[in-house]
Amino acid sequence: MAEKQTDTSTTLKTTLTDLQSELSTLNRVSHRLALTDAGPALEKVLNLLLPRLLSRIGKNDDAKTSNRSNKRKAPSSPLTLSSSASVSELSALHDQINAMHESIHKKLIEMLTHTMKRVREDRNCQLPCVAILELLLPEEHRQQQQSETVEPNGLVVTANPFTINLSLAFLTLGVNRSSPSACSDLLPGLLTFLACLLLEGLPQKEGSFYSDNCVGISHILDASRKMRFDQTCHLILRCLEYISCNPLEKAAIRRAADSSSSNVSDASSNNMNETSAESAVPSLKETKRAILSNPVVGAALFEIFSDVLLYTPVSAASSLIPYGMSTSGYQRLINGAASGKMVGGNSKYWKEEFASRARLRELKLKMLELIAPCRRFALFLFDDEKSSDDASKVATSAKVENEC
């Protein structure tokens, strides 16, 4: 037993030394960050630093929880007098490690707060949204992406709550500054994360969920999970708005891009057409693929479109909600963050940003541009017979969810 305590003590001392070294490194990085000029220099630093900070704050919190658990499991009283010093030493080491985790957490919060403040002030600063979104997605999703078989039904969110909440806050800032093409790259990952939130807390049977058409209710009952779900829905809505906002993104150009990528007869000319079309038009193939792979995703996206199209401004003194909308859907929509893109606007919430009927009409037309079948391109318009069967599943899932 003495040898075991000695090994444990050595491990704890090594951990404590590593944490002290990490805190010193964070202090140096924080100082350099404060001295970085705004503009391209700051953007270059944040592209590498911000995802690491968001990941580290979650890992640090997990390690702190694990250290507390190990301390509780340690024997509280020595078996012999000779081991009393070892037990007290181990307890002191656990306390020092916990204090170091607290110091690292405070430093990370300080750096992220400083970063958030500077990014808010510099409206031209682009954030690494794709790298931040990757932190929220399960490891299985990245493995499936590499094998090109995305099946989000069995994925579960494993990221730490600190990482999730702070990442969503930075994504809310970053999406509003992203190009339409960048938004189209974010959509599949956001839909996958939304599916994970919907399936969170759902009982499993033989390693998989009971049904593809079932969703959990933790995103409704739990306040923190509900906030994450609502934020994710608004991120998806913003991406859809900015994609449709691109004046070059029309049905004819999309069809030209698809035909040029499939036609291999005239390689040189087609490659030039494909390159120019893809640079001007964001591709929504991966988004349609995410809808096809999971009916829950399609139903959730359908509900977002429905809420926007049904929404009409309501007087602040009125307790009524627009016809056809649910109370939860209405509250989720109006309480979302404003984009901050309006010139001279000080809107804080989505409701204030779209208080004007002209502004709301513009948004609804953008949504229709993406889903109207008469345009011969729509998120819910599938191209082959196999996809049509999946489309019926999406429609059925949306109908069941609305009835519930």
Secondary structure, 3 states (H helix, E strand, C coil): CHHHHHHHHHHHHHHHHHHHHHHHHHHHHHHHHHHCCCCHHHHHHHHHHHHHHHHHHHHHHHHHHHHHHHHHHCCCCCCCHHHHHHHHHHHHHHHHHHHHHHHHHHHHHHHHHHHHHHHHHCCCCCCCHHHHHHHHCCHHHHHHHHHCCCCHHHCCCCCCHHHHHHHHHHHHHHHCCCCHHHHHHHHHHHHHHHHHHHHCCCCEECCEECCCCCCCCHHHHCHHHHHHHHHHHHHHHHHHHHHHHCCCCCHHHHHHHHHHHHCCCCHHHHHHHHHHHHHHCCCCHHHHHHHHHCHHHHHHHHHHHHHHHHCCCCCCCCCCCCCCCCHHHHHHHHCCECCCCCCCCCCCEHHHHCCCHHHHHHHHHHHHHHHCHHHCCCCCCCCCHHHHHHHHHHHHHHHHHHHC
